[in-house]
Amino acid sequence: MKQAVWVDTPLGPMGLAEEAGSMTHVFFRGTAAPAAFREGWTPLLREAARQLDEYFAGARRAFALPLAPQGTPFERQVWDALRAIPYGQTLSYGELAARIGRPAAGRAVGRANGRNPLPILVPCHRVIGADGRLTGYAGGLEAKAWLLALERRHGG
């Protein structure tokens, strides 16, 4: 069954969604929520909310949740590479493309990054422009800057 809930976070309300025992979406207020999800808590959504609270408190650097983002094989490859970026560190789109063995695919990596259905859990906020500037983020650039500052403050 597809379930979703809203949780309060320092970035404002965020939606968490799961299906068949795996997290499928994290979404910001004002972004499209996944269709056909029933509102209601499950044990996994409670655990995801608890781990997010720990992350926002600076007590968690990585998430231990089953994830099932839906995307193309290339998108899933990019999302797997995002999870390997250490807490508090950043990479450019080009550097991420090189890490997956596709050094000329910086723009495609950027598109896949923008389609990440699990922001924060899959840390797409850790990808920045080649010149060091912050670039697009589903929650807005202010949220991206806030997340990077949080990680720097807590030892990243």
Salt bridges, closest charged atoms under 4 A:
GLU47 OE2 - ARG50 NH2 2.51
GLU54 OE2 - ARG50 NH1 2.28
GLU54 OE1 - ARG60 NE 2.79
GLU75 OE2 - ARG115 NH1 3.37
ASP131 OD2 - ARG133 NE 2.77
GLU151 OE2 - HIS125 NE2 2.80
GLU151 OE2 - ARG126 NH2 2.90
